[in-house]
Amino acid sequence: MLVATKNQKKHIFKLCNYDNDAKEEAVLSLTDGRTGSLGALTFNEANALIERLGGEPHYYDNWAKFNKHNKQHMYVLSLCVQYGWTSLSPKYGAVANLMELSEWLKYGKKCPVNKPLTAMKTEEISKIITALEGMVDWKLKQNQ
């Protein structure tokens, strides 16, 4: 099950005029009282709420598709896991969360190349790797 993305959550909060009470009320209404938290929404629920609030829904266009035989692609996935962008796979356990990577490739302020991973040249992927390595280093320093 796909969970709501960070950008969807930001969009919903913006549509609620950054009002926590309004946001919670909207989420509770959408989920029939199941939750008032944006973090508990699925991708589709978040889109439904965005539409209900008058915004344009987000469509999942996976920019994180990768070639398992490309060492750079596999290293990018490893960096995602190190950074904490993970999801649980019934078969493999914790794996890179491709939706987080895809959203970062599309909208990340610190993403140096905004294009799908499979469309990048070797030099462009190197820039992505450098940025992700910096993010991982920063996170490690924060946890010390």
LINZI-V203125 format. One record per pair of residues at least 24 apart in sequence whose ideal C-beta (glycine too) atoms are under 10 Angstrom apart, sorted by the first residue. I is the first residue (numbers start at 1). GAP is how many residues later the second one is. Records with the same first field share a line. If there is no record, write none. Layout:
I=GAP ; GAP
This chain:
1=41 ; 42 ; 43 ; 86
2=40 ; 41 ; 42 ; 44 ; 58 ; 85 ; 95 ; 96 ; 97
3=36 ; 37 ; 38 ; 39 ; 40 ; 42 ; 43 ; 84 ; 94 ; 96 ; 97
4=33 ; 34 ; 35 ; 36 ; 37 ; 38 ; 39 ; 40 ; 41 ; 42 ; 43 ; 45 ; 46 ; 54 ; 95
5=36 ; 38 ; 41 ; 42 ; 53 ; 55 ; 92 ; 94 ; 95 ; 97 ; 98 ; 99 ; 101 ; 102
6=32 ; 93 ; 94 ; 97 ; 98 ; 101 ; 102
7=39 ; 51 ; 96 ; 97 ; 99 ; 100 ; 101
8=30 ; 33 ; 35 ; 37 ; 38 ; 39 ; 41 ; 42 ; 47 ; 49 ; 50 ; 52 ; 95
9=28 ; 29 ; 30 ; 32 ; 37 ; 40
10=28 ; 97
11=35 ; 36 ; 38 ; 39 ; 42 ; 44 ; 45 ; 46 ; 47
12=26 ; 29 ; 34 ; 35 ; 37 ; 38 ; 40 ; 41 ; 43
13=25
14=36 ; 39 ; 41
15=34 ; 35 ; 37 ; 38 ; 39 ; 40
16=33 ; 37
22=31
23=26 ; 30
26=26 ; 27
43=56
58=45 ; 48 ; 49
60=38 ; 39 ; 42 ; 43
61=41 ; 45 ; 55
62=36 ; 37 ; 39 ; 40 ; 43 ; 54 ; 55 ; 56
63=35 ; 36 ; 38 ; 39 ; 40 ; 41 ; 42 ; 43 ; 44 ; 51 ; 52 ; 53 ; 54 ; 55 ; 56 ; 57
64=32 ; 33 ; 34 ; 35 ; 36 ; 37 ; 38 ; 39 ; 40 ; 41 ; 42 ; 52 ; 53 ; 54
65=33 ; 36 ; 37 ; 51 ; 52 ; 53 ; 54
66=30 ; 32 ; 35 ; 50 ; 51 ; 52
67=50 ; 51
70=47 ; 48 ; 52 ; 55
71=54
72=45 ; 48 ; 50 ; 52 ; 53 ; 54 ; 56 ; 57
73=44 ; 45 ; 47 ; 52 ; 55
75=50 ; 53 ; 54 ; 57 ; 58
76=25 ; 29 ; 41 ; 44 ; 49 ; 52 ; 53 ; 56
77=24 ; 40 ; 55
78=51 ; 54 ; 58
79=49 ; 50 ; 52 ; 53 ; 54 ; 55 ; 56 ; 57
80=24 ; 52 ; 55 ; 56
81=55
82=50 ; 51 ; 53 ; 54 ; 55 ; 57 ; 58
83=49 ; 50 ; 52 ; 53 ; 54 ; 55 ; 56 ; 57
84=51 ; 52 ; 55
85=47 ; 50
101=27 ; 31
104=24 ; 27 ; 28 ; 31
108=27
110=24 ; 25 ; 28
111=24
